[in-house]
Amino acid sequence: VLVVAADDGVMPQTREAIDHARAANVPIIVAINKIDKPDSNPERVMKELADIGLLPEAWGGETVMVPVSAKAKQNLETLLEMILLVTEIGEHKANAARNASGTVLEGKLDRGRGPVATVLVQDGTLHVGDTILVGTIVGKVRALQDDRGRAVREVGPSTPVEVLGLGGVPTPGDTFQAVDDVAKARQIALFREEQAKAKSLGARGGRMTLETLQKHIAEGGVKELALIIKTDVQGSAEVLADSLQKLGDERIKVRVISFGVGAINESDVLLATASEAIIIGFNVRPDRNAEAVAAREKVDIRLHSIIY
């Protein structure tokens, strides 16, 4: 659910959120918030969103947009109904009777509770006492806590929950699976650990770089090169995005998934990680956090100066 303020309209962070949603290939529902304010203008917001590819359903498009006020609790029921409607149309269904599976949202080491993982159950039902496999970690669910800190015995699909009892701290983005066979789970974890070690010993890991691009094209493994462009001025960003997209040929298509002004930041690197993109910087540099994340995720950042 993309929340856009009816008085502010589309901001840089709005475009960033849309880029992330598109990279993850998830449906977008827009909540136009603050409609209770005197200077709110939902129509202007809808036009701005339509200009960047999110055409409202009311105007013949496919994006559901609901004007709401979180403060006045206005139209919140309608927003929930629209979420359920989009879910039904997209056939996003889960089976609560099967073993739980889902995604890790956050992992931390708590001094009093040990390794704690915040997970989103996407299918099945997770119970206290279940054995779960998360990446290379195997653990038995000792306790579950909901979003309000209350202890629960089980959680079903579409539910975020804190899990205690893991053998280590998982990485956000890892998938988890509840399993019946503990021995098999340990065997899978060991195999994944060996794979991770083998990958880390490789020259560059599996990330796309400009050096490996030719090899991937020759092998027929790449049909598209995704780019993220950051520049010092807006005019340069627009011209570069337009020019680079015209460089594609029948072997490979160039796609600019995001372009903007300012230093390369951590969010740019995370978007590149999600979309297997290369970051191009013109007259800008990555900040310290971005450099650290790029090194960890092996994201290729290319820095250049424009000469007219």
C-alpha positions as a Markdown table, in Angstrom:
| # | Residue | x | y | z |
|---|---|---|---|---|
| 1 | Val | 0.0 | 0.0 | 0.0 |
| 2 | Leu | 1.6 | 3.2 | -1.2 |
| 3 | Val | 0.7 | 6.2 | 1.1 |
| 4 | Val | 0.7 | 9.6 | -0.6 |
| 5 | Ala | -0.2 | 12.8 | 1.3 |
| 6 | Ala | -3.1 | 14.7 | -0.5 |
| 7 | Asp | -1.5 | 18.0 | 0.4 |
| 8 | Asp | 2.1 | 17.2 | -0.6 |
| 9 | Gly | 1.6 | 15.0 | -3.7 |
| 10 | Val | 4.3 | 12.8 | -5.2 |
| 11 | Met | 7.6 | 13.3 | -3.5 |
| 12 | Pro | 11.1 | 11.7 | -4.3 |
| 13 | Gln | 10.5 | 9.0 | -1.7 |
| 14 | Thr | 7.2 | 8.2 | -3.4 |
| 15 | Arg | 9.0 | 7.5 | -6.7 |
| 16 | Glu | 11.6 | 5.5 | -4.8 |
| 17 | Ala | 8.9 | 3.3 | -3.2 |
| 18 | Ile | 7.2 | 2.7 | -6.6 |
| 19 | Asp | 10.6 | 1.7 | -8.0 |
| 20 | His | 11.0 | -0.9 | -5.2 |
| 21 | Ala | 7.5 | -2.2 | -5.6 |
| 22 | Arg | 8.0 | -2.6 | -9.4 |
| 23 | Ala | 11.4 | -4.3 | -8.9 |
| 24 | Ala | 9.7 | -6.8 | -6.5 |
| 25 | Asn | 6.9 | -7.3 | -9.0 |
| 26 | Val | 4.1 | -6.7 | -6.4 |
| 27 | Pro | 0.7 | -5.0 | -7.0 |
| 28 | Ile | 0.4 | -1.4 | -5.8 |
| 29 | Ile | -2.7 | 0.0 | -4.0 |
| 30 | Val | -2.6 | 3.8 | -3.4 |
| 31 | Ala | -3.9 | 5.4 | -0.2 |
| 32 | Ile | -4.2 | 9.1 | -0.7 |
| 33 | Asn | -4.0 | 10.3 | 2.9 |
| 34 | Lys | -4.8 | 13.6 | 4.7 |
| 35 | Ile | -8.0 | 14.3 | 2.7 |
| 36 | Asp | -9.3 | 16.0 | 5.9 |
| 37 | Lys | -6.8 | 18.9 | 5.5 |
| 38 | Pro | -8.2 | 22.1 | 3.9 |
| 39 | Asp | -5.3 | 22.2 | 1.3 |
| 40 | Ser | -5.7 | 18.6 | 0.2 |
| 41 | Asn | -6.0 | 17.9 | -3.5 |
| 42 | Pro | -6.5 | 14.2 | -4.3 |
| 43 | Glu | -7.1 | 14.9 | -8.0 |
| 44 | Arg | -3.7 | 16.5 | -8.3 |
| 45 | Val | -2.1 | 13.4 | -6.6 |
| 46 | Met | -3.9 | 11.1 | -9.1 |
| 47 | Lys | -2.6 | 13.2 | -12.0 |
| 48 | Glu | 0.9 | 13.1 | -10.7 |
| 49 | Leu | 0.8 | 9.3 | -10.2 |
| 50 | Ala | -0.7 | 8.9 | -13.7 |
| 51 | Asp | 2.2 | 10.8 | -15.1 |
| 52 | Ile | 4.7 | 8.2 | -13.7 |
| 53 | Gly | 2.7 | 5.2 | -14.9 |
| 54 | Leu | 0.2 | 4.5 | -12.1 |
| 55 | Leu | -3.1 | 5.3 | -13.9 |
| 56 | Pro | -6.1 | 5.3 | -11.4 |
| 57 | Glu | -8.8 | 2.7 | -11.9 |
| 58 | Ala | -11.4 | 5.6 | -11.9 |
| 59 | Trp | -9.6 | 6.9 | -15.1 |
| 60 | Gly | -9.6 | 3.6 | -16.9 |
| 61 | Gly | -6.3 | 2.3 | -15.4 |
| 62 | Glu | -5.5 | -0.6 | -13.2 |
| 63 | Thr | -4.2 | 1.0 | -10.0 |
| 64 | Val | -6.7 | 1.2 | -7.1 |
| 65 | Met | -6.6 | 4.5 | -5.4 |
| 66 | Val | -8.5 | 5.3 | -2.2 |
| 67 | Pro | -8.7 | 8.8 | -0.6 |
| 68 | Val | -8.4 | 8.4 | 3.2 |
| 69 | Ser | -7.8 | 10.2 | 6.4 |
| 70 | Ala | -5.9 | 8.2 | 9.0 |
| 71 | Lys | -6.4 | 11.0 | 11.5 |
| 72 | Ala | -10.2 | 11.2 | 11.0 |
| 73 | Lys | -10.5 | 7.5 | 10.3 |
| 74 | Gln | -12.2 | 8.2 | 7.1 |
| 75 | Asn | -12.5 | 5.6 | 4.3 |
| 76 | Leu | -10.3 | 3.1 | 6.1 |
| 77 | Glu | -12.9 | 0.4 | 5.8 |
| 78 | Thr | -13.0 | 1.0 | 2.0 |
| 79 | Leu | -9.2 | 0.7 | 1.8 |
| 80 | Leu | -9.4 | -2.7 | 3.6 |
| 81 | Glu | -12.1 | -3.8 | 1.2 |
| 82 | Met | -10.0 | -2.8 | -1.8 |
| 83 | Ile | -7.0 | -4.7 | -0.4 |
| 84 | Leu | -9.2 | -7.8 | -0.2 |
| 85 | Leu | -10.6 | -7.2 | -3.7 |
| 86 | Val | -7.1 | -6.9 | -5.3 |
| 87 | Thr | -6.1 | -10.1 | -3.4 |
| 88 | Glu | -9.1 | -12.0 | -4.8 |
| 89 | Ile | -8.6 | -10.7 | -8.3 |
| 90 | Gly | -4.9 | -11.6 | -8.2 |
| 91 | Glu | -5.7 | -15.0 | -6.6 |
| 92 | His | -3.2 | -14.5 | -3.8 |
| 93 | Lys | -4.4 | -17.4 | -1.7 |
| 94 | Ala | -2.9 | -19.4 | 1.1 |
| 95 | Asn | -3.6 | -22.8 | 2.7 |
| 96 | Ala | -3.7 | -22.5 | 6.5 |
| 97 | Ala | -3.6 | -26.3 | 7.0 |
| 98 | Arg | -0.1 | -26.8 | 5.6 |
| 99 | Asn | 3.4 | -26.3 | 7.2 |
| 100 | Ala | 4.2 | -22.6 | 7.5 |
| 101 | Ser | 6.5 | -20.8 | 5.1 |
| 102 | Gly | 7.3 | -17.1 | 4.6 |
| 103 | Thr | 10.0 | -14.5 | 4.7 |
| 104 | Val | 12.3 | -13.0 | 7.3 |
| 105 | Leu | 11.7 | -9.2 | 7.8 |
| 106 | Glu | 14.3 | -8.6 | 10.4 |
| 107 | Gly | 16.8 | -10.5 | 12.6 |
| 108 | Lys | 18.6 | -9.4 | 15.8 |
| 109 | Leu | 20.4 | -10.8 | 18.8 |
| 110 | Asp | 18.5 | -9.8 | 22.0 |
| 111 | Arg | 20.6 | -9.9 | 25.2 |
| 112 | Gly | 17.8 | -11.6 | 27.2 |
| 113 | Arg | 16.0 | -13.6 | 24.5 |
| 114 | Gly | 18.8 | -14.7 | 22.2 |
| 115 | Pro | 18.4 | -14.7 | 18.4 |
| 116 | Val | 15.0 | -13.2 | 17.5 |
| 117 | Ala | 13.6 | -13.1 | 13.9 |
| 118 | Thr | 10.6 | -11.1 | 12.8 |
| 119 | Val | 9.0 | -13.1 | 10.0 |
| 120 | Leu | 5.9 | -12.8 | 7.8 |
| 121 | Val | 4.0 | -16.0 | 7.5 |
| 122 | Gln | 2.9 | -16.2 | 3.8 |
| 123 | Asp | 1.5 | -19.7 | 3.7 |
| 124 | Gly | 0.4 | -22.3 | 6.3 |
| 125 | Thr | 0.3 | -21.9 | 10.1 |
| 126 | Leu | 3.3 | -21.5 | 12.4 |
| 127 | His | 3.0 | -23.1 | 15.8 |
| 128 | Val | 5.1 | -23.0 | 19.0 |
| 129 | Gly | 7.2 | -26.2 | 19.0 |
| 130 | Asp | 7.6 | -26.3 | 15.1 |
| 131 | Thr | 11.0 | -26.9 | 13.7 |
| 132 | Ile | 11.9 | -24.3 | 11.1 |
| 133 | Leu | 14.6 | -24.0 | 8.5 |
| 134 | Val | 15.8 | -20.4 | 7.7 |
| 135 | Gly | 18.7 | -20.2 | 5.2 |
| 136 | Thr | 21.5 | -22.1 | 7.0 |
| 137 | Ile | 19.9 | -22.0 | 10.4 |
| 138 | Val | 17.7 | -24.7 | 12.0 |
| 139 | Gly | 15.7 | -24.0 | 15.2 |
| 140 | Lys | 12.7 | -25.0 | 17.2 |
| 141 | Val | 10.1 | -22.3 | 17.8 |
| 142 | Arg | 10.3 | -21.6 | 21.6 |
| 143 | Ala | 7.8 | -18.7 | 21.6 |
| 144 | Leu | 5.8 | -16.4 | 19.3 |
| 145 | Gln | 5.0 | -12.8 | 19.9 |
| 146 | Asp | 2.5 | -10.7 | 17.8 |
| 147 | Asp | 3.0 | -7.1 | 16.7 |
| 148 | Arg | 1.8 | -5.9 | 20.1 |
| 149 | Gly | 4.2 | -8.0 | 22.1 |
| 150 | Arg | 1.6 | -10.6 | 23.2 |
| 151 | Ala | 2.5 | -14.3 | 23.4 |
| 152 | Val | 0.6 | -16.4 | 20.9 |
| 153 | Arg | 0.5 | -20.2 | 20.3 |
| 154 | Glu | 0.1 | -20.1 | 16.5 |
| 155 | Val | -0.1 | -17.6 | 13.6 |
| 156 | Gly | -1.7 | -18.0 | 10.1 |
| 157 | Pro | -1.0 | -16.6 | 6.7 |
| 158 | Ser | -0.4 | -12.8 | 6.2 |
| 159 | Thr | 0.7 | -12.4 | 9.8 |
| 160 | Pro | 4.0 | -10.9 | 11.0 |
| 161 | Val | 5.4 | -12.4 | 14.2 |
| 162 | Glu | 8.5 | -12.5 | 16.3 |
| 163 | Val | 10.1 | -16.0 | 16.5 |
| 164 | Leu | 12.3 | -17.1 | 19.4 |
| 165 | Gly | 14.3 | -20.3 | 19.5 |
| 166 | Leu | 16.5 | -20.1 | 16.4 |
| 167 | Gly | 20.1 | -21.3 | 16.4 |
| 168 | Gly | 21.4 | -18.0 | 14.9 |
| 169 | Val | 20.4 | -14.6 | 13.6 |
| 170 | Pro | 18.9 | -14.9 | 10.1 |
| 171 | Thr | 19.3 | -12.4 | 7.3 |
| 172 | Pro | 16.4 | -10.2 | 6.2 |
| 173 | Gly | 15.0 | -11.5 | 3.0 |
| 174 | Asp | 15.7 | -15.2 | 3.8 |
| 175 | Thr | 12.8 | -17.6 | 3.4 |
| 176 | Phe | 11.8 | -19.9 | 6.2 |
| 177 | Gln | 10.0 | -23.2 | 6.1 |
| 178 | Ala | 8.5 | -25.3 | 9.0 |
| 179 | Val | 9.6 | -28.9 | 8.6 |
| 180 | Asp | 8.6 | -32.3 | 10.1 |
| 181 | Asp | 12.0 | -34.0 | 9.6 |
| 182 | Val | 14.6 | -32.4 | 11.8 |
| 183 | Ala | 17.5 | -34.6 | 10.4 |
| 184 | Lys | 16.6 | -33.6 | 6.8 |
| 185 | Ala | 16.4 | -29.9 | 7.8 |
| 186 | Arg | 19.9 | -30.1 | 9.3 |
| 187 | Gln | 21.1 | -31.8 | 6.1 |
| 188 | Ile | 19.6 | -29.0 | 3.9 |
| 189 | Ala | 21.2 | -26.3 | 6.2 |
| 190 | Leu | 24.6 | -28.0 | 5.9 |
| 191 | Phe | 24.3 | -28.2 | 2.1 |
| 192 | Arg | 23.3 | -24.5 | 1.9 |
| 193 | Glu | 26.3 | -23.6 | 4.1 |
| 194 | Glu | 28.7 | -25.4 | 1.8 |
| 195 | Gln | 27.1 | -23.6 | -1.2 |
| 196 | Ala | 27.5 | -20.2 | 0.5 |
| 197 | Lys | 31.2 | -20.9 | 1.2 |
| 198 | Ala | 31.8 | -22.0 | -2.4 |
| 199 | Lys | 30.1 | -18.9 | -3.6 |
| 200 | Ser | 32.1 | -16.6 | -1.3 |
| 201 | Leu | 35.3 | -18.1 | -2.6 |
| 202 | Gly | 34.3 | -17.2 | -6.2 |
| 203 | Ala | 35.9 | -14.2 | -7.8 |
| 204 | Arg | 32.8 | -11.9 | -7.8 |
| 205 | Gly | 29.9 | -14.0 | -6.6 |
| 206 | Gly | 26.7 | -14.1 | -8.8 |
| 207 | Arg | 26.1 | -10.4 | -9.2 |
| 208 | Met | 25.9 | -8.9 | -12.7 |
| 209 | Thr | 28.9 | -6.6 | -13.5 |
| 210 | Leu | 29.9 | -4.9 | -16.8 |
| 211 | Glu | 32.9 | -7.3 | -16.9 |
| 212 | Thr | 30.7 | -10.4 | -16.8 |
| 213 | Leu | 28.0 | -9.0 | -19.1 |
| 214 | Gln | 29.6 | -10.2 | -22.3 |
| 215 | Lys | 30.0 | -13.7 | -21.0 |
| 216 | His | 26.3 | -13.8 | -19.8 |
| 217 | Ile | 25.1 | -12.5 | -23.2 |
| 218 | Ala | 27.2 | -15.2 | -25.0 |
| 219 | Glu | 25.7 | -17.9 | -22.8 |
| 220 | Gly | 22.2 | -16.6 | -23.5 |
| 221 | Gly | 21.6 | -16.0 | -19.9 |
| 222 | Val | 20.9 | -12.2 | -20.0 |
| 223 | Lys | 18.3 | -10.5 | -22.2 |
| 224 | Glu | 18.2 | -7.2 | -20.2 |
| 225 | Leu | 20.6 | -4.9 | -18.5 |
| 226 | Ala | 19.0 | -3.0 | -15.6 |
| 227 | Leu | 20.6 | 0.4 | -14.7 |
| 228 | Ile | 20.2 | 2.8 | -11.8 |
| 229 | Ile | 21.4 | 6.3 | -12.6 |
| 230 | Lys | 22.4 | 9.1 | -10.2 |
| 231 | Thr | 23.7 | 12.5 | -11.3 |
| 232 | Asp | 24.5 | 15.9 | -9.8 |
| 233 | Val | 21.8 | 17.7 | -11.8 |
| 234 | Gln | 18.3 | 16.7 | -13.0 |
| 235 | Gly | 19.0 | 17.6 | -16.6 |
| 236 | Ser | 21.9 | 15.1 | -16.8 |
| 237 | Ala | 19.8 | 12.3 | -15.3 |
| 238 | Glu | 17.0 | 12.7 | -17.8 |
| 239 | Val | 19.3 | 12.9 | -20.8 |
| 240 | Leu | 21.4 | 9.9 | -19.7 |
| 241 | Ala | 18.4 | 7.8 | -18.9 |
| 242 | Asp | 17.0 | 8.5 | -22.4 |
| 243 | Ser | 20.3 | 8.0 | -24.2 |
| 244 | Leu | 21.3 | 4.8 | -22.4 |
| 245 | Gln | 17.9 | 3.1 | -23.1 |
| 246 | Lys | 18.5 | 3.6 | -26.8 |
| 247 | Leu | 21.8 | 1.6 | -26.7 |
| 248 | Gly | 20.0 | -1.8 | -26.6 |
| 249 | Asp | 20.0 | -4.1 | -29.6 |
| 250 | Glu | 18.5 | -7.5 | -30.5 |
| 251 | Arg | 20.8 | -9.3 | -28.1 |
| 252 | Ile | 20.2 | -7.2 | -25.0 |
| 253 | Lys | 17.8 | -4.5 | -23.9 |
| 254 | Val | 18.9 | -1.6 | -21.6 |
| 255 | Arg | 16.3 | -0.7 | -19.0 |
| 256 | Val | 16.7 | 2.2 | -16.6 |
| 257 | Ile | 14.7 | 1.3 | -13.5 |
| 258 | Ser | 15.4 | 4.5 | -11.6 |
| 259 | Phe | 17.2 | 7.8 | -12.1 |
| 260 | Gly | 17.6 | 10.8 | -9.8 |
| 261 | Val | 19.8 | 13.5 | -8.4 |
| 262 | Gly | 22.3 | 13.3 | -5.4 |
| 263 | Ala | 24.8 | 11.0 | -3.9 |
| 264 | Ile | 24.3 | 7.2 | -4.4 |
| 265 | Asn | 22.7 | 6.1 | -1.1 |
| 266 | Glu | 21.9 | 2.8 | 0.6 |
| 267 | Ser | 18.4 | 2.7 | -0.9 |
| 268 | Asp | 19.8 | 2.8 | -4.4 |
| 269 | Val | 22.1 | -0.1 | -3.6 |
| 270 | Leu | 19.2 | -2.1 | -2.1 |
| 271 | Leu | 17.1 | -1.4 | -5.2 |
| 272 | Ala | 20.1 | -2.6 | -7.3 |
| 273 | Thr | 20.3 | -5.8 | -5.2 |
| 274 | Ala | 16.6 | -6.5 | -5.6 |
| 275 | Ser | 16.6 | -5.9 | -9.4 |
| 276 | Glu | 20.1 | -7.2 | -10.3 |
| 277 | Ala | 21.0 | -3.7 | -11.6 |
| 278 | Ile | 24.2 | -1.8 | -12.1 |
| 279 | Ile | 24.5 | 1.7 | -10.6 |
| 280 | Ile | 25.9 | 4.5 | -12.8 |
| 281 | Gly | 27.0 | 7.6 | -11.0 |
| 282 | Phe | 27.9 | 10.8 | -13.0 |
| 283 | Asn | 29.6 | 13.6 | -11.0 |
| 284 | Val | 28.4 | 11.9 | -7.7 |
| 285 | Arg | 29.8 | 9.4 | -5.3 |
| 286 | Pro | 28.3 | 6.8 | -3.0 |
| 287 | Asp | 27.9 | 7.7 | 0.7 |
| 288 | Arg | 29.6 | 5.6 | 3.4 |
| 289 | Asn | 26.6 | 3.4 | 4.1 |
| 290 | Ala | 26.1 | 2.8 | 0.4 |
| 291 | Glu | 29.7 | 1.8 | -0.1 |
| 292 | Ala | 29.5 | -0.7 | 2.8 |
| 293 | Val | 26.2 | -2.3 | 1.5 |
| 294 | Ala | 27.5 | -2.4 | -2.1 |
| 295 | Ala | 30.6 | -4.2 | -1.0 |
| 296 | Arg | 28.6 | -6.7 | 1.1 |
| 297 | Glu | 26.0 | -7.3 | -1.7 |
| 298 | Lys | 28.6 | -7.2 | -4.5 |
| 299 | Val | 26.7 | -4.5 | -6.4 |
| 300 | Asp | 28.6 | -3.0 | -9.3 |
| 301 | Ile | 28.9 | 0.8 | -9.0 |
| 302 | Arg | 30.4 | 2.8 | -11.9 |
| 303 | Leu | 31.5 | 6.4 | -11.4 |
| 304 | His | 32.1 | 8.8 | -14.3 |
| 305 | Ser | 32.4 | 12.4 | -15.1 |
| 306 | Ile | 30.5 | 14.0 | -17.9 |
| 307 | Ile | 32.6 | 15.9 | -20.4 |
| 308 | Tyr | 30.8 | 18.2 | -22.8 |
